[in-house]
Amino acid sequence: MSKPKQISDPAVKVLSWLLDLAVQRAGYTVRGVPGWATAEQIETGIKTWGTAELMRAEAKRGRVLQHDARPPGDSRPSWLYRVSQVGADQLAAARDTMPPRISPPLDQDGSRVLVRENAWHAIEGLRSALDPEVRPRRVWVEGELGWRSSRELTSAMAKEDEAAGRRYRWFTTDDLRWLVRLGYAEKRVIRGMHVYRLTPRGAAIHSLS
């Protein structure tokens, strides 16, 4: 009988946390299966540090799967991780327990990507602005729906959040610039004011967050 591979204590913590996530069908759902999380979420969950480097190492060992969920056009990867069957087997061997079966992900992925929370808030605000029933106080471009300044978006979202009884959503100018750079929003300068509108590409995007 082969000797179980040695697993470091940090790796045991990471694999255990991801295994619980997969078994409980929690976390992000990617490629048809739940149980995916970012390195930052894992780090928060197990209260440790250096998790991003550890996850890269565990992916090379085959104990975790990794998936790049970055939005099209973004230069920075957005890595998500999920325990693999190899990881579940080796963790069980180290604990001298029976390993659970982990459903493998599908080969094909859906259209969902990982959009940072504040940028997604801006998309939500711009999407609401496209509703013809929403009457803006100021029409920036005659005959065109959806143009809003950053201040108008923030104010409208605050009213929505207050009415829904939820925490206030917010975004920054950098989030709007990011949306424009990736083609999810367009910008104009009208009467000295920067105004934004969601593009068809931005309206079609689906986020994991």
Secondary structure as the mmCIF struct_conf table of DSSP 4:
data_model
#
loop_
_struct_conf.conf_type_id
_struct_conf.id
_struct_conf.beg_label_comp_id
_struct_conf.beg_label_asym_id
_struct_conf.beg_label_seq_id
_struct_conf.end_label_comp_id
_struct_conf.end_label_asym_id
_struct_conf.end_label_seq_id
HELX_LH_PP_P HELX_LH_PP_P1 SER A 2 GLN A 6
HELX_RH_AL_P HELX_RH_AL_P1 ASP A 9 VAL A 23
TURN_TY1_P TURN_TY1_P1 GLN A 24 ARG A 25
BEND BEND1 GLY A 27 GLY A 27
STRN STRN1 TYR A 28 VAL A 30
TURN_TY1_P TURN_TY1_P2 ARG A 31 GLY A 32
STRN STRN2 VAL A 33 TRP A 36
STRN STRN3 ALA A 37 ALA A 37
HELX_RH_AL_P HELX_RH_AL_P2 ALA A 39 ILE A 46
TURN_TY1_P TURN_TY1_P3 LYS A 47 LYS A 47
BEND BEND2 TRP A 49 TRP A 49
HELX_RH_AL_P HELX_RH_AL_P3 THR A 51 LYS A 60
TURN_TY1_P TURN_TY1_P4 ARG A 61 GLY A 62
BEND BEND3 ARG A 63 ARG A 63
STRN STRN4 VAL A 64 ASP A 68
HELX_LH_PP_P HELX_LH_PP_P2 ARG A 70 PRO A 71
TURN_TY1_P TURN_TY1_P5 PRO A 72 GLY A 73
BEND BEND4 SER A 75 ARG A 76
STRN STRN5 TRP A 79 VAL A 83
HELX_RH_AL_P HELX_RH_AL_P4 GLN A 85 ARG A 95
TURN_TY1_P TURN_TY1_P6 ASP A 96 ASP A 96
BEND BEND5 THR A 97 THR A 97
HELX_LH_PP_P HELX_LH_PP_P3 MET A 98 ARG A 101
HELX_LH_PP_P HELX_LH_PP_P4 SER A 103 LEU A 106
BEND BEND6 ASP A 107 GLN A 108
BEND BEND7 SER A 111 SER A 111
STRN STRN6 ARG A 112 VAL A 113
HELX_RH_AL_P HELX_RH_AL_P5 GLU A 117 ALA A 129
TURN_TY1_P TURN_TY1_P7 LEU A 130 LEU A 130
TURN_TY1_P TURN_TY1_P8 PRO A 132 GLU A 133
BEND BEND8 ARG A 137 ARG A 138
BEND BEND9 TRP A 140 VAL A 141
TURN_TY1_P TURN_TY1_P9 GLU A 142 GLY A 143
STRN STRN7 ARG A 148 SER A 149
HELX_RH_AL_P HELX_RH_AL_P6 SER A 150 ALA A 164
TURN_TY1_P TURN_TY1_P10 GLY A 165 GLY A 165
HELX_LH_PP_P HELX_LH_PP_P5 ARG A 167 ARG A 169
HELX_RH_AL_P HELX_RH_AL_P7 THR A 173 ARG A 181
TURN_TY1_P TURN_TY1_P11 LEU A 182 GLY A 183
BEND BEND10 TYR A 184 TYR A 184
STRN STRN8 ALA A 185 ILE A 190
TURN_TY1_P TURN_TY1_P12 ARG A 191 GLY A 192
STRN STRN9 MET A 193 LEU A 198
HELX_RH_AL_P HELX_RH_AL_P8 PRO A 200 ALA A 204
STRN STRN10 HIS A 206 SER A 207
#
